[in-house]
Amino acid sequence: MRQRILSGRSDANIRFDDLRVYLLQMGFAERTRGSHHVFRKEGVPELIILQRSGAQAKPYQVRQVRQTVLRNEL
């Protein structure tokens, strides 16, 4: 999963549940407010906010996760 997210070749084909589990495995804490899933991790200044789009994650949110991982060298 990590390779698919970091490659940037299939942002529109990443399942929401897979992206959510990936963040949890990386040590992010999740808080849910309505349809918004908010992820934060100590030492990472950005919040990651995900919303479900059917079974898939929204492509711009996959890009946001990739940028956060790369910028913070996670």
Biopython code that builds the backbone (N, CA, C, O; Angstrom):
import numpy as np
from Bio.PDB.StructureBuilder import StructureBuilder

atoms = [
    (1, "MET", "N", (0.829, -1.191, 0.000)),
    (1, "MET", "CA", (0.000, 0.000, 0.000)),
    (1, "MET", "C", (0.875, 1.257, 0.000)),
    (1, "MET", "O", (0.603, 2.200, -0.743)),
    (2, "ARG", "N", (1.908, 1.276, 0.816)),
    (2, "ARG", "CA", (2.790, 2.449, 0.895)),
    (2, "ARG", "C", (3.323, 2.822, -0.485)),
    (2, "ARG", "O", (3.339, 3.996, -0.854)),
    (3, "GLN", "N", (3.755, 1.822, -1.239)),
    (3, "GLN", "CA", (4.323, 2.079, -2.561)),
    (3, "GLN", "C", (3.293, 2.692, -3.501)),
    (3, "GLN", "O", (3.614, 3.598, -4.270)),
    (4, "ARG", "N", (2.055, 2.200, -3.443)),
    (4, "ARG", "CA", (0.993, 2.750, -4.313)),
    (4, "ARG", "C", (0.702, 4.204, -3.969)),
    (4, "ARG", "O", (0.489, 5.028, -4.858)),
    (5, "ILE", "N", (0.694, 4.515, -2.678)),
    (5, "ILE", "CA", (0.402, 5.884, -2.250)),
    (5, "ILE", "C", (1.548, 6.814, -2.626)),
    (5, "ILE", "O", (1.315, 7.915, -3.125)),
    (6, "LEU", "N", (2.774, 6.384, -2.392)),
    (6, "LEU", "CA", (3.927, 7.250, -2.648)),
    (6, "LEU", "C", (4.285, 7.355, -4.125)),
    (6, "LEU", "O", (4.955, 8.307, -4.526)),
    (7, "SER", "N", (3.853, 6.397, -4.943)),
    (7, "SER", "CA", (4.196, 6.442, -6.368)),
    (7, "SER", "C", (3.460, 7.564, -7.101)),
    (7, "SER", "O", (3.998, 8.142, -8.046)),
    (8, "GLY", "N", (2.240, 7.874, -6.675)),
    (8, "GLY", "CA", (1.478, 8.936, -7.325)),
    (8, "GLY", "C", (0.842, 8.535, -8.639)),
    (8, "GLY", "O", (0.302, 9.389, -9.342)),
    (9, "ARG", "N", (0.891, 7.270, -8.989)),
    (9, "ARG", "CA", (0.346, 6.836, -10.274)),
    (9, "ARG", "C", (-1.124, 6.446, -10.215)),
    (9, "ARG", "O", (-1.778, 6.374, -11.256)),
    (10, "SER", "N", (-1.657, 6.195, -9.032)),
    (10, "SER", "CA", (-3.040, 5.716, -8.964)),
    (10, "SER", "C", (-3.823, 6.404, -7.849)),
    (10, "SER", "O", (-4.515, 5.743, -7.074)),
    (11, "ASP", "N", (-3.714, 7.718, -7.768)),
    (11, "ASP", "CA", (-4.398, 8.459, -6.705)),
    (11, "ASP", "C", (-5.908, 8.244, -6.713)),
    (11, "ASP", "O", (-6.534, 8.255, -5.654)),
    (12, "ALA", "N", (-6.496, 8.051, -7.877)),
    (12, "ALA", "CA", (-7.943, 7.879, -7.968)),
    (12, "ALA", "C", (-8.375, 6.456, -7.647)),
    (12, "ALA", "O", (-9.573, 6.185, -7.562)),
    (13, "ASN", "N", (-7.435, 5.548, -7.467)),
    (13, "ASN", "CA", (-7.781, 4.148, -7.224)),
    (13, "ASN", "C", (-7.330, 3.646, -5.862)),
    (13, "ASN", "O", (-7.093, 2.450, -5.695)),
    (14, "ILE", "N", (-7.209, 4.529, -4.896)),
    (14, "ILE", "CA", (-6.835, 4.144, -3.538)),
    (14, "ILE", "C", (-8.124, 4.066, -2.716)),
    (14, "ILE", "O", (-8.901, 5.019, -2.665)),
    (15, "ARG", "N", (-8.332, 2.934, -2.086)),
    (15, "ARG", "CA", (-9.528, 2.768, -1.255)),
    (15, "ARG", "C", (-9.398, 3.603, 0.014)),
    (15, "ARG", "O", (-8.316, 3.712, 0.590)),
    (16, "PHE", "N", (-10.513, 4.191, 0.440)),
    (16, "PHE", "CA", (-10.540, 5.015, 1.644)),
    (16, "PHE", "C", (-10.063, 4.220, 2.856)),
    (16, "PHE", "O", (-9.239, 4.696, 3.636)),
    (17, "ASP", "N", (-10.590, 3.001, 3.008)),
    (17, "ASP", "CA", (-10.223, 2.182, 4.168)),
    (17, "ASP", "C", (-8.733, 1.842, 4.161)),
    (17, "ASP", "O", (-8.115, 1.778, 5.224)),
    (18, "ASP", "N", (-8.145, 1.623, 2.983)),
    (18, "ASP", "CA", (-6.714, 1.331, 2.895)),
    (18, "ASP", "C", (-5.887, 2.547, 3.319)),
    (18, "ASP", "O", (-4.894, 2.402, 4.032)),
    (19, "LEU", "N", (-6.288, 3.734, 2.888)),
    (19, "LEU", "CA", (-5.571, 4.961, 3.246)),
    (19, "LEU", "C", (-5.694, 5.223, 4.749)),
    (19, "LEU", "O", (-4.725, 5.616, 5.397)),
    (20, "ARG", "N", (-6.876, 5.005, 5.289)),
    (20, "ARG", "CA", (-7.112, 5.185, 6.718)),
    (20, "ARG", "C", (-6.241, 4.229, 7.539)),
    (20, "ARG", "O", (-5.597, 4.658, 8.497)),
    (21, "VAL", "N", (-6.211, 2.951, 7.182)),
    (21, "VAL", "CA", (-5.398, 1.961, 7.896)),
    (21, "VAL", "C", (-3.910, 2.309, 7.778)),
    (21, "VAL", "O", (-3.161, 2.159, 8.743)),
    (22, "TYR", "N", (-3.482, 2.772, 6.602)),
    (22, "TYR", "CA", (-2.090, 3.166, 6.394)),
    (22, "TYR", "C", (-1.688, 4.263, 7.386)),
    (22, "TYR", "O", (-0.622, 4.191, 7.998)),
    (23, "LEU", "N", (-2.543, 5.275, 7.543)),
    (23, "LEU", "CA", (-2.240, 6.361, 8.474)),
    (23, "LEU", "C", (-2.203, 5.864, 9.918)),
    (23, "LEU", "O", (-1.336, 6.269, 10.691)),
    (24, "LEU", "N", (-3.129, 4.998, 10.280)),
    (24, "LEU", "CA", (-3.153, 4.453, 11.635)),
    (24, "LEU", "C", (-1.901, 3.626, 11.910)),
    (24, "LEU", "O", (-1.345, 3.695, 13.006)),
    (25, "GLN", "N", (-1.451, 2.847, 10.929)),
    (25, "GLN", "CA", (-0.241, 2.043, 11.090)),
    (25, "GLN", "C", (1.003, 2.912, 11.226)),
    (25, "GLN", "O", (1.989, 2.502, 11.840)),
    (26, "MET", "N", (0.955, 4.109, 10.654)),
    (26, "MET", "CA", (2.094, 5.026, 10.761)),
    (26, "MET", "C", (2.093, 5.792, 12.080)),
    (26, "MET", "O", (2.998, 6.587, 12.332)),
    (27, "GLY", "N", (1.091, 5.563, 12.921)),
    (27, "GLY", "CA", (1.070, 6.193, 14.232)),
    (27, "GLY", "C", (0.212, 7.434, 14.340)),
    (27, "GLY", "O", (0.271, 8.137, 15.348)),
    (28, "PHE", "N", (-0.583, 7.717, 13.323)),
    (28, "PHE", "CA", (-1.489, 8.859, 13.391)),
    (28, "PHE", "C", (-2.682, 8.512, 14.275)),
    (28, "PHE", "O", (-3.161, 7.378, 14.259)),
    (29, "ALA", "N", (-3.156, 9.476, 15.036)),
    (29, "ALA", "CA", (-4.361, 9.313, 15.847)),
    (29, "ALA", "C", (-5.540, 9.832, 15.034)),
    (29, "ALA", "O", (-5.432, 10.847, 14.346)),
    (30, "GLU", "N", (-6.659, 9.134, 15.119)),
    (30, "GLU", "CA", (-7.847, 9.495, 14.331)),
    (30, "GLU", "C", (-8.942, 10.018, 15.243)),
    (30, "GLU", "O", (-9.184, 9.495, 16.331)),
    (31, "ARG", "N", (-9.596, 11.068, 14.760)),
    (31, "ARG", "CA", (-10.784, 11.604, 15.421)),
    (31, "ARG", "C", (-11.810, 11.796, 14.320)),
    (31, "ARG", "O", (-11.484, 12.326, 13.257)),
    (32, "THR", "N", (-13.027, 11.380, 14.552)),
    (32, "THR", "CA", (-14.073, 11.491, 13.538)),
    (32, "THR", "C", (-15.098, 12.523, 13.976)),
    (32, "THR", "O", (-15.620, 12.487, 15.091)),
    (33, "ARG", "N", (-15.370, 13.453, 13.051)),
    (33, "ARG", "CA", (-16.411, 14.461, 13.275)),
    (33, "ARG", "C", (-17.337, 14.429, 12.080)),
    (33, "ARG", "O", (-17.032, 15.001, 11.034)),
    (34, "GLY", "N", (-18.460, 13.766, 12.232)),
    (34, "GLY", "CA", (-19.385, 13.614, 11.115)),
    (34, "GLY", "C", (-18.745, 12.757, 10.039)),
    (34, "GLY", "O", (-18.358, 11.618, 10.297)),
    (35, "SER", "N", (-18.633, 13.294, 8.849)),
    (35, "SER", "CA", (-18.030, 12.533, 7.752)),
    (35, "SER", "C", (-16.528, 12.797, 7.613)),
    (35, "SER", "O", (-15.870, 12.221, 6.746)),
    (36, "HIS", "N", (-15.993, 13.662, 8.462)),
    (36, "HIS", "CA", (-14.577, 14.006, 8.395)),
    (36, "HIS", "C", (-13.763, 13.148, 9.361)),
    (36, "HIS", "O", (-14.085, 13.046, 10.545)),
    (37, "HIS", "N", (-12.719, 12.543, 8.842)),
    (37, "HIS", "CA", (-11.775, 11.774, 9.654)),
    (37, "HIS", "C", (-10.509, 12.615, 9.750)),
    (37, "HIS", "O", (-9.836, 12.856, 8.748)),
    (38, "VAL", "N", (-10.191, 13.058, 10.959)),
    (38, "VAL", "CA", (-9.066, 13.962, 11.182)),
    (38, "VAL", "C", (-7.924, 13.157, 11.798)),
    (38, "VAL", "O", (-8.097, 12.488, 12.817)),
    (39, "PHE", "N", (-6.753, 13.233, 11.160)),
    (39, "PHE", "CA", (-5.573, 12.501, 11.617)),
    (39, "PHE", "C", (-4.498, 13.488, 12.027)),
    (39, "PHE", "O", (-4.240, 14.474, 11.337)),
    (40, "ARG", "N", (-3.878, 13.207, 13.158)),
    (40, "ARG", "CA", (-2.756, 14.022, 13.603)),
    (40, "ARG", "C", (-1.720, 13.123, 14.239)),
    (40, "ARG", "O", (-2.021, 12.040, 14.741)),
    (41, "LYS", "N", (-0.491, 13.604, 14.203)),
    (41, "LYS", "CA", (0.615, 12.848, 14.779)),
    (41, "LYS", "C", (1.570, 13.836, 15.421)),
    (41, "LYS", "O", (1.866, 14.889, 14.857)),
    (42, "GLU", "N", (2.041, 13.491, 16.587)),
    (42, "GLU", "CA", (2.998, 14.360, 17.271)),
    (42, "GLU", "C", (4.249, 14.516, 16.411)),
    (42, "GLU", "O", (4.778, 13.538, 15.884)),
    (43, "GLY", "N", (4.706, 15.739, 16.278)),
    (43, "GLY", "CA", (5.879, 16.023, 15.470)),
    (43, "GLY", "C", (5.552, 16.355, 14.018)),
    (43, "GLY", "O", (6.435, 16.753, 13.258)),
    (44, "VAL", "N", (4.290, 16.194, 13.631)),
    (44, "VAL", "CA", (3.855, 16.517, 12.269)),
    (44, "VAL", "C", (2.911, 17.716, 12.379)),
    (44, "VAL", "O", (1.827, 17.591, 12.948)),
    (45, "PRO", "N", (3.305, 18.875, 11.844)),
    (45, "PRO", "CA", (2.492, 20.079, 12.031)),
    (45, "PRO", "C", (1.160, 20.060, 11.270)),
    (45, "PRO", "O", (0.210, 20.726, 11.681)),
    (46, "GLU", "N", (1.079, 19.310, 10.172)),
    (46, "GLU", "CA", (-0.135, 19.307, 9.369)),
    (46, "GLU", "C", (-1.175, 18.342, 9.937)),
    (46, "GLU", "O", (-0.839, 17.303, 10.504)),
    (47, "LEU", "N", (-2.435, 18.710, 9.771)),
    (47, "LEU", "CA", (-3.544, 17.795, 10.004)),
    (47, "LEU", "C", (-3.885, 17.167, 8.664)),
    (47, "LEU", "O", (-3.758, 17.809, 7.621)),
    (48, "ILE", "N", (-4.312, 15.930, 8.688)),
    (48, "ILE", "CA", (-4.800, 15.282, 7.485)),
    (48, "ILE", "C", (-6.284, 15.032, 7.690)),
    (48, "ILE", "O", (-6.685, 14.373, 8.649)),
    (49, "ILE", "N", (-7.087, 15.556, 6.795)),
    (49, "ILE", "CA", (-8.535, 15.402, 6.897)),
    (49, "ILE", "C", (-9.009, 14.616, 5.688)),
    (49, "ILE", "O", (-8.799, 15.025, 4.546)),
    (50, "LEU", "N", (-9.652, 13.481, 5.949)),
    (50, "LEU", "CA", (-10.157, 12.623, 4.874)),
    (50, "LEU", "C", (-11.671, 12.559, 4.920)),
    (50, "LEU", "O", (-12.280, 12.592, 5.989)),
    (51, "GLN", "N", (-12.273, 12.466, 3.727)),
    (51, "GLN", "CA", (-13.696, 12.208, 3.596)),
    (51, "GLN", "C", (-13.858, 11.070, 2.614)),
    (51, "GLN", "O", (-13.126, 10.960, 1.630)),
    (52, "ARG", "N", (-14.817, 10.240, 2.898)),
    (52, "ARG", "CA", (-15.097, 9.098, 2.029)),
    (52, "ARG", "C", (-15.794, 9.588, 0.757)),
    (52, "ARG", "O", (-16.663, 10.458, 0.812)),
    (53, "SER", "N", (-15.410, 9.030, -0.371)),
    (53, "SER", "CA", (-16.078, 9.288, -1.648)),
    (53, "SER", "C", (-16.479, 7.921, -2.196)),
    (53, "SER", "O", (-15.805, 7.367, -3.064)),
    (54, "GLY", "N", (-17.572, 7.390, -1.686)),
    (54, "GLY", "CA", (-17.908, 5.999, -1.973)),
    (54, "GLY", "C", (-16.895, 5.131, -1.248)),
    (54, "GLY", "O", (-16.624, 5.351, -0.068)),
    (55, "ALA", "N", (-16.337, 4.157, -1.930)),
    (55, "ALA", "CA", (-15.321, 3.294, -1.325)),
    (55, "ALA", "C", (-13.923, 3.870, -1.509)),
    (55, "ALA", "O", (-12.976, 3.415, -0.867)),
    (56, "GLN", "N", (-13.785, 4.871, -2.382)),
    (56, "GLN", "CA", (-12.468, 5.407, -2.718)),
    (56, "GLN", "C", (-12.155, 6.663, -1.913)),
    (56, "GLN", "O", (-13.049, 7.405, -1.507)),
    (57, "ALA", "N", (-10.872, 6.876, -1.699)),
    (57, "ALA", "CA", (-10.403, 8.142, -1.134)),
    (57, "ALA", "C", (-10.386, 9.163, -2.265)),
    (57, "ALA", "O", (-10.200, 8.807, -3.429)),
    (58, "LYS", "N", (-10.578, 10.411, -1.925)),
    (58, "LYS", "CA", (-10.527, 11.457, -2.944)),
    (58, "LYS", "C", (-9.074, 11.648, -3.377)),
    (58, "LYS", "O", (-8.179, 11.678, -2.533)),
    (59, "PRO", "N", (-8.833, 11.778, -4.681)),
    (59, "PRO", "CA", (-7.450, 11.880, -5.183)),
    (59, "PRO", "C", (-6.642, 13.007, -4.546)),
    (59, "PRO", "O", (-5.457, 12.822, -4.270)),
    (60, "TYR", "N", (-7.250, 14.170, -4.306)),
    (60, "TYR", "CA", (-6.477, 15.263, -3.713)),
    (60, "TYR", "C", (-6.073, 14.932, -2.271)),
    (60, "TYR", "O", (-5.056, 15.425, -1.783)),
    (61, "GLN", "N", (-6.859, 14.107, -1.599)),
    (61, "GLN", "CA", (-6.509, 13.723, -0.235)),
    (61, "GLN", "C", (-5.360, 12.712, -0.233)),
    (61, "GLN", "O", (-4.523, 12.729, 0.670)),
    (62, "VAL", "N", (-5.315, 11.836, -1.235)),
    (62, "VAL", "CA", (-4.190, 10.912, -1.373)),
    (62, "VAL", "C", (-2.915, 11.718, -1.613)),
    (62, "VAL", "O", (-1.869, 11.401, -1.046)),
    (63, "ARG", "N", (-2.990, 12.751, -2.443)),
    (63, "ARG", "CA", (-1.826, 13.620, -2.695)),
    (63, "ARG", "C", (-1.403, 14.326, -1.405)),
    (63, "ARG", "O", (-0.210, 14.473, -1.141)),
    (64, "GLN", "N", (-2.375, 14.763, -0.605)),
    (64, "GLN", "CA", (-2.076, 15.425, 0.662)),
    (64, "GLN", "C", (-1.329, 14.471, 1.598)),
    (64, "GLN", "O", (-0.362, 14.872, 2.246)),
    (65, "VAL", "N", (-1.767, 13.224, 1.670)),
    (65, "VAL", "CA", (-1.092, 12.234, 2.516)),
    (65, "VAL", "C", (0.334, 12.028, 2.013)),
    (65, "VAL", "O", (1.273, 12.018, 2.809)),
    (66, "ARG", "N", (0.509, 11.864, 0.692)),
    (66, "ARG", "CA", (1.838, 11.651, 0.117)),
    (66, "ARG", "C", (2.760, 12.825, 0.427)),
    (66, "ARG", "O", (3.907, 12.623, 0.825)),
    (67, "GLN", "N", (2.269, 14.047, 0.248)),
    (67, "GLN", "CA", (3.080, 15.229, 0.514)),
    (67, "GLN", "C", (3.477, 15.321, 1.986)),
    (67, "GLN", "O", (4.607, 15.690, 2.305)),
    (68, "THR", "N", (2.549, 14.985, 2.879)),
    (68, "THR", "CA", (2.842, 15.014, 4.307)),
    (68, "THR", "C", (3.898, 13.982, 4.679)),
    (68, "THR", "O", (4.819, 14.273, 5.442)),
    (69, "VAL", "N", (3.760, 12.775, 4.137)),
    (69, "VAL", "CA", (4.732, 11.703, 4.418)),
    (69, "VAL", "C", (6.111, 12.100, 3.923)),
    (69, "VAL", "O", (7.097, 11.940, 4.643)),
    (70, "LEU", "N", (6.194, 12.616, 2.706)),
    (70, "LEU", "CA", (7.494, 12.976, 2.136)),
    (70, "LEU", "C", (8.102, 14.201, 2.825)),
    (70, "LEU", "O", (9.301, 14.223, 3.106)),
    (71, "ARG", "N", (7.290, 15.207, 3.095)),
    (71, "ARG", "CA", (7.777, 16.436, 3.716)),
    (71, "ARG", "C", (8.315, 16.183, 5.120)),
    (71, "ARG", "O", (9.289, 16.806, 5.540)),
    (72, "ASN", "N", (7.677, 15.265, 5.841)),
    (72, "ASN", "CA", (8.096, 14.977, 7.218)),
    (72, "ASN", "C", (8.965, 13.736, 7.333)),
    (72, "ASN", "O", (9.285, 13.294, 8.437)),
    (73, "GLU", "N", (9.347, 13.175, 6.191)),
    (73, "GLU", "CA", (10.238, 12.010, 6.127)),
    (73, "GLU", "C", (9.765, 10.866, 7.026)),
    (73, "GLU", "O", (10.527, 10.320, 7.824)),
    (74, "LEU", "N", (8.489, 10.521, 6.871)),
    (74, "LEU", "CA", (7.902, 9.433, 7.673)),
    (74, "LEU", "C", (8.086, 8.093, 7.005)),
    (74, "LEU", "O", (7.654, 7.072, 7.541)),
]
sb = StructureBuilder()
sb.init_structure("model")
sb.init_model(0)
sb.init_chain("A")
sb.init_seg("    ")
for serial, (resi, resn, name, xyz) in enumerate(atoms, 1):
    if name == "N":
        sb.init_residue(resn, " ", resi, " ")
    sb.init_atom(name, np.array(xyz, "f"), 0.0, 1.0, " ", f" {name:<3s}", serial, name[0])
structure = sb.get_structure()
